[in-house]
Every structure is written in structure tokens, then in C-alpha cells.
Amino acid sequence: MPWTRRTHPTSVATVTDAYRRRFDDPRPAPIVPPVIALDTDRLSASLPKGFRARAFDERDREPWIAERNTWYGPMEQGSADEWRIWETMAPETSRLRIVVEDESDRIAAMADVSSGGAVPHPDGAQSGGVSVARAHRGKGIGSVLLALIVDEAVRRKAPRFLAGASAAHPDSLEWAAKRGFREIGRRIESYVELASFDPDALSARVDAVRGSGIALRTIGEILDGRDALSRESFIRALHDAEKPMWEDIPWATPTPHWPYERFRHMAFQSGQMIADLSIIAYDGETIAGLTTTGKRESLDGYTWMTGVGRAYRGRGLATAIKVEALSRAKAKGMRAMLTTNDEPNKAMREINAKLGYQPLPARVQLEKPLLH
């Protein structure tokens, strides 16, 4: 159950790989050539009559999120503010983002291409997407934009282009398939409404784990009163404990665990972790399991990562730490807890189902090999 969010408001035709990672890879990061200067006049000339292209502007976030939210259910919707937060946390200097406007200056479409986050994909792959407002689909705008960003990925010598689309939008998947994309995996986001979650029904699971000698503590409790050196020691221990858990996740594309400094920044310096809903399972001084929780809008929490050490699996730890986190979230008056799992991760998906999580339409991961 890795750190992942549906943070970028596009899909393929709607095409996007919305979830970005830092990579702890021993090889040097691929060098991405500088972003090309966008020739908006030339791009506008290739669009249908009445449409024009320009570079993305900060003011575009609100209207585009409003459009994007009409494509999804309540639990899949987002906000411009959250979009800003996540892009600030993991800035992408190689991103090229383009907006298309109609004759009334309303956003008709958007596209982007990037190296995959704050650190490039290990193999130099590029991620990106094209999405078109409902009122302007079927006019050829998406095809023009996709050609542009794929050409940019080729210019960057990327071996492949990564994208994604919702399984609830079969027209998008068909559109992508016709343009050379193939499915390489599925990620399933799910949620549990905390009003209906009954912690008492599962308290015996938590008691059994505690009775075996495992202590459950929140990160807030662990860090309370620590000096800087002791705090740093804990963060590094947590990073080291998480790495083998991360490595066991069945990823669709190579996704090495992120390096310590990025982990530290995202989890402990960004202000997005909810420390009193992030639970560490200790066997003495050993971190046996963990679940970390982040903010999601104003009402919900989002599980970034749940994992159990290889030597401790099969003892109910994952269920216990999630029950503890959900119980605390309910006590705080939160609306829901969300999470994402790769489709092959059946063990965690089964645990979530038993806890009352409801699946949302899968995010289909797509890949297009690029020729040079």
C-alpha cells in the first residue's frame, strides 16, 4: 500500500500517470534535456478553428478542477489547493504543461509531459497526459496535444511514455489503445466511511497483537519531547524499515524506494502527515509494521503506506495497525479514509475489504513504447 495520490487532474484523453515517486536507484539519474520553448502560434494553427493554445498559468487550476470534478464521483474529486500542495512538495522542473482555450476564453483542454516527478523515472521514461473538457471532445483537440507531448518525450530520448485512465471511462481507454498505448497494470483506490466503521467489532484483533508483545504507538507520541538528534534517528529508522516493505509491492513499472532526504521532506517537513493517525508497531525496539496517514482535503485522511516486516507477516499486524488508525480517525470526526493498492496486492486488498473499504474504479496504467 504505497504512497500515492490522485493529485493531477488529467487522464488519457484523459491520459496521466498521476502518482509520482522519488527513486533510490544506484545508477545516475537520466539527464532530461531542457524543456522546449512552446510555439503556441504554431500549435494553435494545428487546432480546430476557434481554439488557441498557451502555456499553463496558475489561475487555470480552479476552473480546470471544476471541470475535472464533473468526470468523477465525490470520493475521486479534488481541489486546486491540494493540487498546488502536492506539486510544491515534489516540484517538477522538466514539466511542460499546455492549455487550450475556446473562443470564450474557457479552458477546453490541457496536456502535460514530465520526467515523472521530482526525480526522473529510472529508465528515463516520461509521464504525461491529455484531457479534454466534455463540451469539446470529439473535435480532434486531444490528438493534436498528444502528438505534441509524445514528440517532446521522443526529443528527450525517453524509451516509453507512461499514462493512465480510469476504468470507468472505457472511451478513454479505447482512445489510448488506438494511439499505441497498452495496459501494464491497475491501481485500485478505495475508501471507508468512518461513520459506519465499528472499531469494537475488530478490537479483539488489536488486543491479540498487543497481547503478543507488539506495542502500537502513533508517530505523534513517538516524537513528542524528542530532541533534534533523537527525532532524526527515528525518521531514519522508519525509512530503513519501510524500504523492504516497499520493495515487496508488486509495481507495474520499476519504482525503487525513495531516498532518505525525499522521504524526510515529504513525510516530516511538508506538513501533510497526520502524526496521530500514523501508527508504528514495535517489537521491542524493532519496527515490525507501520501505517502512515496524510491529509486529504479537509474531511478525509489518506493512507500513504501500510507495511509489515517480512519476519512479522501472517500475525495480524497489518489489520491491527489499520484498525488503530481508523479508530483514531473516527474519534477525530473525520469523514473517510482512502488508500490505493496495486491490483496484484491481494493480501492488502483483502484486509481492506474486511475493514469495509469500498473500491473506486481502477486506475489503468498505460505505456506507449517510443521509437528513436
N, C-alpha and C positions, 0 to 999 in steps of 0.2 A: 504494500500500500504506500506508494511513493509520494513525495512532494509533487503536487500537480494541481493546476487550476485551469478552469476555462476562462482565461483572462483576456484573450484577444477576440474582438467582436467580429471575426470573419470566419467563413468556412469555404469549401471549394465550390465555387460558383455560387458557392461559398467554399473556398479552399484555405485551410490553415492548419498549422501544427501549433496549437495554442499553448502547449506546455513546454517550457524551456528548462534546460538544466546547465549546471556547471559540470565540467568534465575533469576528473582526476586521471589524466592519461599521461603515461610516461613519455610519449612522443611529443615533439614540439607542436604547438597549435598551428594549423594551416594558416597561411597568410592570405587574407582576403584583400583583393585589390580595392583601391578607393572607390566609393560609390560614384557612379557616372552622374554627370550633370543632366538633369531631366529636361529634355527638349519638349516642353509642353505644347508648343505650337505644332510640332510635327505629330505628336501623339493625338492632339485634338483633331487634326486633319484626317486621321485614320478612324475616328469615332463616327457614329451615325450623326446626321445633321442635327444641330441644336445642342450637342453635348460638347463640353470642353474639359480638358484635363489641367490640373495644377498640383503643386506639392501640398502635402498634408499640412494642416495648421492646427494648433492646439484647440481652437474653437470648434473643430469638427467633431470632437469626441461626444459631446452631448447629443447633437442631432443623430449621429450615426448609432449610438447606443439605443436611442429611442426607436429607430428603425429596426435594429437588430433584435431588440426585445420582442418585437411582434412575431418573430420567427419561432420562438421557444416558449415553453411553459414557465410558470413562476419560479421554479427552483433552478432553472437554467439561465435566468436573466441576470444582468449585471448592471453596473453603473459606471459612468465616466470617471468618477473619483477613484473607484477601485482599479480601473484600468490604468490610471495615472500612477497609483501607488506601486503596482507591480512592475510597470516599466521603469519607474525610478529606482526600485530595488535592484533590478537587473538591466541596466542601460545597455542598449544595442547600438553601437556606433556605426555598424555596417548596414543598418536598415534603410531601405528605400521604400517610402510609402507615398502612394499616389491617390488623389481624389478626382472623381469625375462629377461635374455639376450639370444639371439640366438648364433649360432656358430661364427657369425661375430662380436660379442660384441655389437650388436644393441639391443635396448630395444624392447622386444617382448610383454611385458605385465607389468601391475602394479596393486597393490592392497593395500588397507589400511583399518584400523579399528581404531575408536577412540570413546571417550565418548560423542562426539557431539560438540566440541568447547572448548573454554577456561574454561567453566563451564559445568559439565555433564548435560545430559537430566535429568529432574526432577525425572523420574522413573528409572533411571539407564540404559536406552536403549543405545545401541551402534549404531553408524553410520559407514558406510564404503562403499567400492566399489571394483569392479574388472573391469578392462578394458584390452582388447587385441588388439594389432595392427592389422590392416586389413590383412596383409600378413600372420598372424599366427592364425586366427580364425578357429574354427572347428577342432582343434587338441587336445582339452581336457585341455588346459592350464587354462582357466577360471574356470573350475570345480575344479581343484586342489587348486587354490588360494582361491576360495570362501569357500571351505571346511575348509581351514586353518583359515580364518578370522572369520568365523562363530564359529568355535571351540574356538577361542580366546574370542569371545563375550560370549559364554557359560561359559568359565572359569571365566570370570568377573561377572558371575551371572546376566547377562542382561536379562530382560524379553522379549525383542524383538530386532530385527536388522532392522534398517531403511536405506533405499537406494532410488535410483531414476534412471529414464531412460527417454530419450527423446521420445515423442510420434512419432517422425519422424523415430524412429528405432524400428519398431514392432518386429524385430527378437530379440532384446534385451529384450523386454517385455515378449515375449514368453519364452525365455531362463530363465528369472527370475521366471515366473509363474510355470514352470516345477520344480523349485527348492524351491517351497514353499512360494514365495512372492505374496502378494496381493496388489492391488491398494487401497490407503487410501485417495488420493486427487490429485489435479493437480494445478500446479502453471504456470501461463502464463506470459512469458516475452514478452514485446512489445517495439516498438521504433517509434519515429517520426523523419523524416529527416527535419532538420531545414531550409534547403534551400526552401522547399515547404510550410513551416508553415507561415501563413499570420496572424500576430497579429492584424492587423487593422480590420479584419473580426470579431474579438471577443472583440474588445476594449469596446464595449457597455456593455458587461458583467462585465468587470473590473470597468468601470465607475459607474455602478449601485451599485456594492458592496461598492465602495468608497463613493458614494452618500448616502448610508445608515448609514454612520458614522464609517465604518471599515477602519482602516489605514493599508496599506501594506508596510512593511519595510523589507529590507534584514538583515540577521544576521550581515553582514559586517557593515552596517550602525548602527545597534543597539549596537555593541561592540566598535565602533570607539570612542576612547578617554576615555573609562571606566577604572577605577582603578580595581585592582585585586578583591576587595570585591564586587564591583558592577557587575563585569563580572561573578563571581561565583553565585551571586544572580540570574542573568538572566539564566545561564545554569541550575540551579536547578529548576527554574520556568518552563523552557522549558521541562525538564524531567517530572515534575509533570503534565504538560498539555498533554504531549504525552501519558502518561500511560493509561488513559481511552480510548483514541483513539485506542491504540494498543490492548487493551482488547476486543474491538469490532470486530477485524479482525477474519474472520472465518477460523482459523487454522485447518489443518488436524491432527496435533498432538499437545498436550499441549505445549504452548510456552509463558510462562509468560514474562512480560516486564523486560528488564534487569535492574540491579541495577545501582544506580547513578554513582558510580565510573567508571563502564564499559562504560556507556553512555558518560560520560565526556571524557574519554580517546579516544574512537572511534570517536566521533564527533568533539572534540575540541583540542585534543592533537596529533592526528595521522597525521595531515597534509593532510587528504584526503577529508575533506569537502570543497566545493566551496561556500564560505560565501556570495558572491554577487549573487549567484543563489539559495540561500536558503531563503525562504520568510516566514515571520511571519505576520499573520492577527491579529490586535489588536482591541478590543472593549474597548476603554479607556486603562486601564492597564491590562485588561484580554486578555490572548492569546486565541483567538477564533478559529484559524486554523493555520496550518503550512505545509510547504513542504521543506524538506531538500535534498540537492543535493551533490553527491560525484563525485570524479574523476573516469573516466573510460577510460583507455589508454590515448592517447594524444589528441584525437579529440572529444571525447564524454563526456557527463555527465550522471549520473545515479541517478534517484530519489530513495532515501533511504526510505523516509516515507512521505506520504501525509495524513493528517487527519484534521477533523473538530470537534470541541467540540460538545457534544451531544445537547446542547441548541441552537446551531447555524446551525444545518443541515437543508437542504432544502432552503437555501437562496443564493445559487450560490457561496459560498466561495471557495469550492474546485476547481471549474472551474477558478475562478478569480486568485487564487494564482498560479495555474499551468500555466495559460496564462502569468502571470507576469514572472515566472521563464523561460518559453520557449522564451519569447520575449527577455529577457536579454541574454539568451544563444545564440540566433541567432545573436544578436548585437555583441557578443564576437567572432563570426565567427566559432562557434562550428559546428560539422557535424550532430550530432544526440543527442537525449535524450532517455534514456532507462528506463524501470521500470518493476516491476513484481507484479502481483496480484494473489491471490488465486482465483480459478475458481468461488466459490460462491459469491465473492465480486463483484456482478453485477453492483452496483451503480458506483463504481470507474472505472470499465472496460468500462461502457457506456460513462462516461466522457472522458476517454482517447480516445475512438473510435471517438468521436465528435471532438477531437483535432487533429485527423489524425494519431494516433498511429496504427502501423501495428503489428499484433500478430505474434510471432515466435512459433514454435512447443512447445506444452505444456511439462512441466517437470512433469512426472508422479511420484508421491511419493509412495513408496513401503514399505511394512512391512512384516517381517517374525517372527511369534511368536517362541520363543525358549523354549525348554523343558530342565528341570534340573533333 
